[in-house]
Amino acid sequence: MRTAALVAQTLGNLGIEHQTGVGRTGIVGHIRGRKAAPMLLIRADMDALPMQEQTGLP
């Protein structure tokens, strides 16, 4: 949970809108462009536990 708090603090310091408590310890950051355009999603794991992706995606 300290890592999530550090990430949330860093996003806040950078002025990036974010939501905490997603799935208990998750964080969602929102970086908005100046005009409507396609979106980019980045998903990352912060717990450093070994994990296999089960969606079949790379």
DSSP file (Angstrom, degrees, kcal/mol; ACC not computed):
  #  RESIDUE AA STRUCTURE BP1 BP2  ACC     N-H-->O    O-->H-N    N-H-->O    O-->H-N    TCO  KAPPA ALPHA  PHI   PSI    X-CA   Y-CA   Z-CA
    1    1 A M     >        0   0    0      0, 0.0     4,-2.0     0, 0.0     5,-0.1   0.000 360.0 360.0 360.0 -23.4    0.0    0.0    0.0
    2    2 A R  H  >  +     0   0    0      2,-0.2     4,-2.4     1,-0.2     5,-0.2   0.880 360.0  53.1 -67.3 -35.4    3.0    2.3    0.4
    3    3 A T  H  > S+     0   0    0      2,-0.2     4,-2.6     1,-0.2    -1,-0.2   0.928 108.7  49.0 -64.4 -43.6    3.8    2.0   -3.3
    4    4 A A  H  > S+     0   0    0      1,-0.2     4,-2.6     2,-0.2    -1,-0.2   0.900 111.2  50.3 -61.9 -40.5    0.2    3.0   -4.2
    5    5 A A  H  X S+     0   0    0     -4,-2.0     4,-2.5     2,-0.2    -1,-0.2   0.901 110.9  49.1 -64.4 -40.5    0.5    6.0   -1.8
    6    6 A L  H  X S+     0   0    0     -4,-2.4     4,-2.5     2,-0.2    -2,-0.2   0.913 112.0  48.0 -64.9 -42.8    3.8    7.0   -3.4
    7    7 A V  H  X S+     0   0    0     -4,-2.6     4,-2.7     2,-0.2    -2,-0.2   0.926 112.8  48.6 -63.8 -44.2    2.4    6.7   -6.9
    8    8 A A  H  X S+     0   0    0     -4,-2.6     4,-2.4     1,-0.2    -2,-0.2   0.910 112.1  48.9 -62.4 -42.5   -0.8    8.7   -5.9
    9    9 A Q  H  X S+     0   0    0     -4,-2.5     4,-2.7     2,-0.2    -1,-0.2   0.915 111.9  48.9 -63.0 -43.1    1.4   11.4   -4.3
   10   10 A T  H  X S+     0   0    0     -4,-2.5     4,-1.8     2,-0.2    -2,-0.2   0.919 110.9  49.5 -64.2 -44.3    3.6   11.6   -7.4
   11   11 A L  H  <>S+     0   0    0     -4,-2.7     5,-2.9     1,-0.2     4,-0.3   0.925 112.6  48.5 -59.6 -44.0    0.6   11.9   -9.7
   12   12 A G  H ><5S+     0   0    0     -4,-2.4     3,-1.4     1,-0.2    -2,-0.2   0.912 108.8  52.6 -62.1 -43.2   -0.8   14.7   -7.5
   13   13 A N  H 3<5S+     0   0    0     -4,-2.7    -1,-0.2     1,-0.3    -2,-0.2   0.820 109.6  50.3 -62.0 -31.1    2.5   16.5   -7.4
   14   14 A L  T 3<5S-     0   0    0     -4,-1.8    -1,-0.3    -5,-0.2    -2,-0.2   0.476 117.7-114.6 -85.3  -2.8    2.6   16.4  -11.2
   15   15 A G  T < 5 +     0   0    0     -3,-1.4     2,-0.6    -4,-0.3    -3,-0.2   0.729  64.2 150.7  77.1  21.8   -0.9   17.8  -11.4
   16   16 A I      < -     0   0    0     -5,-2.9    -1,-0.3    -6,-0.2    15,-0.1  -0.783  48.6-123.7 -92.5 123.7   -2.3   14.6  -12.9
   17   17 A E  E     +A   30   0A   0     13,-0.7    13,-3.4    -2,-0.6     2,-0.3  -0.407  44.2 168.6 -60.8 135.1   -6.0   13.8  -12.0
   18   18 A H  E     -A   29   0A   0     11,-0.3     2,-0.4    -2,-0.1    11,-0.2  -0.983  32.1-141.6-151.6 161.3   -6.2   10.4  -10.4
   19   19 A Q  E     -A   28   0A   0      9,-2.6     9,-2.4    -2,-0.3     3,-0.3  -0.992  19.7-161.8-125.8 130.2   -8.5    8.1   -8.5
   20   20 A T  E     +A   27   0A   0     -2,-0.4     7,-0.2     7,-0.2     3,-0.1  -0.606  64.0  47.4-106.0 169.7   -7.3    5.8   -5.7
   21   21 A G  E >   +     0   0A   0      5,-0.8     3,-1.4     1,-0.3     2,-0.6   0.649  64.2 155.9  77.3  15.7   -8.8    2.8   -4.1
   22   22 A V  E 3> S-A   26   0A   0      4,-1.6     4,-2.1     1,-0.3     3,-0.3  -0.659  83.9  -5.3 -75.9 116.6   -9.6    1.1   -7.4
   23   23 A G  T 34 S-     0   0    0     -2,-0.6     2,-1.6     1,-0.2    -1,-0.3   0.862 129.0 -70.2  63.2  33.7   -9.7   -2.6   -6.5
   24   24 A R  T <4 S+     0   0    0     -3,-1.4    -1,-0.2     1,-0.2    -3,-0.1  -0.440 133.8  25.4  80.6 -56.9   -8.6   -1.6   -3.0
   25   25 A T  T  4 S+     0   0    0     -2,-1.6    -1,-0.2    -3,-0.3    -2,-0.2   0.381  95.8 112.1-117.9   3.6   -5.0   -0.6   -3.8
   26   26 A G  E  <  -A   22   0A   0     -4,-2.1    -4,-1.6    -6,-0.1    -5,-0.8  -0.289  47.9-153.0 -79.4 164.1   -5.2    0.4   -7.5
   27   27 A I  E     -A   20   0A   0     -7,-0.2     2,-0.5    -6,-0.2    -7,-0.2  -0.997   3.8-161.1-136.1 138.3   -4.8    3.8   -9.0
   28   28 A V  E     -A   19   0A   0     -9,-2.4    -9,-2.6    -2,-0.4     2,-0.4  -0.987  10.1-161.2-120.5 122.4   -6.2    5.2  -12.2
   29   29 A G  E     -A   18   0A   0     -2,-0.5     2,-0.5   -11,-0.2   -11,-0.3  -0.829   3.6-153.8-102.0 142.7   -4.5    8.3  -13.6
   30   30 A H  E     +A   17   0A   0    -13,-3.4   -13,-0.7    -2,-0.4     2,-0.6  -0.954  13.0 179.1-119.3 113.3   -6.3   10.5  -16.2
   31   31 A I        -     0   0    0     -2,-0.5     2,-0.4   -15,-0.1   -15,-0.1  -0.948  18.0-158.6-112.7 110.9   -4.2   12.6  -18.6
   32   32 A R        -     0   0    0     -2,-0.6     2,-0.1     1,-0.1     4,-0.1  -0.710   4.8-139.5 -97.0 138.6   -6.5   14.5  -20.9
   33   33 A G        -     0   0    0     -2,-0.4    -1,-0.1     2,-0.2     3,-0.0  -0.274  27.2-108.1 -82.9 175.8   -5.5   15.9  -24.3
   34   34 A R  S    S+     0   0    0     -2,-0.1     2,-0.3     1,-0.1    -1,-0.1   0.706  99.1  20.2 -79.6 -20.7   -6.6   19.2  -25.6
   35   35 A K  S    S-     0   0    0      0, 0.0    -2,-0.2     0, 0.0     2,-0.1  -0.947  99.1 -75.0-144.3 164.8   -9.0   17.7  -28.2
   36   36 A A        +     0   0    0     -2,-0.3    -2,-0.1    -4,-0.1     3,-0.0  -0.379  65.4 142.2 -63.0 132.7  -10.9   14.5  -28.7
   37   37 A A        -     0   0    0     -2,-0.1    -4,-0.1    -4,-0.0     0, 0.0  -0.955  55.4 -62.9-159.7 169.0   -8.6   11.7  -29.9
   38   38 A P        -     0   0    0      0, 0.0     2,-0.2     0, 0.0     0, 0.0  -0.233  57.1-121.5 -58.1 153.9   -8.0    7.9  -29.5
   39   39 A M        -     0   0    0     -3,-0.0     2,-0.4     2,-0.0    -3,-0.0  -0.611  13.5-149.8 -99.1 158.8   -7.1    6.8  -26.0
   40   40 A L        -     0   0    0     -2,-0.2     2,-0.4     2,-0.0     0, 0.0  -0.998  10.0-162.9-125.3 131.9   -4.1    4.9  -24.7
   41   41 A L        -     0   0    0     -2,-0.4     2,-0.5     2,-0.0    -2,-0.0  -0.959   2.9-169.4-116.2 132.2   -4.4    2.6  -21.6
   42   42 A I        -     0   0    0     -2,-0.4     2,-0.4     2,-0.0    -2,-0.0  -0.988   3.9-169.3-120.6 126.6   -1.3    1.5  -19.7
   43   43 A R        +     0   0    0     -2,-0.5     2,-0.3     2,-0.0    -2,-0.0  -0.949  10.7 174.1-115.5 133.7   -1.8   -1.3  -17.1
   44   44 A A        -     0   0    0     -2,-0.4     2,-0.4     0, 0.0    -2,-0.0  -0.963  27.5-129.7-139.2 155.8    1.0   -2.1  -14.7
   45   45 A D        -     0   0    0     -2,-0.3     3,-0.1     1,-0.1    -2,-0.0  -0.890  18.9-179.3-105.4 133.4    1.5   -4.4  -11.7
   46   46 A M        +     0   0    0     -2,-0.4    -1,-0.1     1,-0.1   -43,-0.1   0.407  63.7  77.9-113.6   1.7    3.0   -2.8   -8.5
   47   47 A D  S    S-     0   0    0      2,-0.1    -1,-0.1   -44,-0.0    -2,-0.0   0.548  84.3-135.4 -95.3  -4.1    3.2   -5.7   -6.0
   48   48 A A        +     0   0    0      1,-0.2    -2,-0.0    -3,-0.1    -1,-0.0   0.694  55.9 139.9  62.0  21.3    6.3   -7.4   -7.4
   49   49 A L        -     0   0    0      1,-0.1    -1,-0.2     0, 0.0     2,-0.2  -0.733  63.9-101.2 -91.6 144.9    4.8  -10.9   -7.1
   50   50 A P        +     0   0    0      0, 0.0     2,-0.3     0, 0.0    -1,-0.1  -0.452  53.2 172.8 -64.2 134.4    5.4  -13.4   -9.9
   51   51 A M        -     0   0    0     -2,-0.2     2,-0.5    -3,-0.0    -3,-0.0  -0.996  28.3-142.7-149.5 137.0    2.3  -13.4  -12.1
   52   52 A Q        -     0   0    0     -2,-0.3     2,-0.3     2,-0.0     0, 0.0  -0.866  28.0-120.2 -99.7 132.1    1.3  -15.0  -15.4
   53   53 A E        -     0   0    0     -2,-0.5     3,-0.2     1,-0.1    -2,-0.0  -0.564  27.8-173.2 -67.9 128.6   -0.9  -13.0  -17.8
   54   54 A Q        +     0   0    0     -2,-0.3    -1,-0.1     1,-0.1    -2,-0.0   0.319  66.0  79.5-110.1   6.8   -4.1  -15.1  -18.3
   55   55 A T  S    S-     0   0    0      2,-0.2    -1,-0.1     1,-0.0    -2,-0.0   0.634  99.2-119.4 -87.9 -12.9   -5.8  -13.1  -21.0
   56   56 A G  S    S+     0   0    0      1,-0.4    -2,-0.1    -3,-0.2    -3,-0.0   0.422  74.2 126.9  86.3  -1.6   -3.7  -14.5  -23.8
   57   57 A L              0   0    0      1,-0.1    -1,-0.4     0, 0.0    -2,-0.2  -0.558 360.0 360.0 -85.5 154.4   -2.4  -11.0  -24.6
   58   58 A P              0   0    0      0, 0.0    -1,-0.1     0, 0.0    -5,-0.0   0.520 360.0 360.0 -68.9 360.0    1.3  -10.2  -24.8
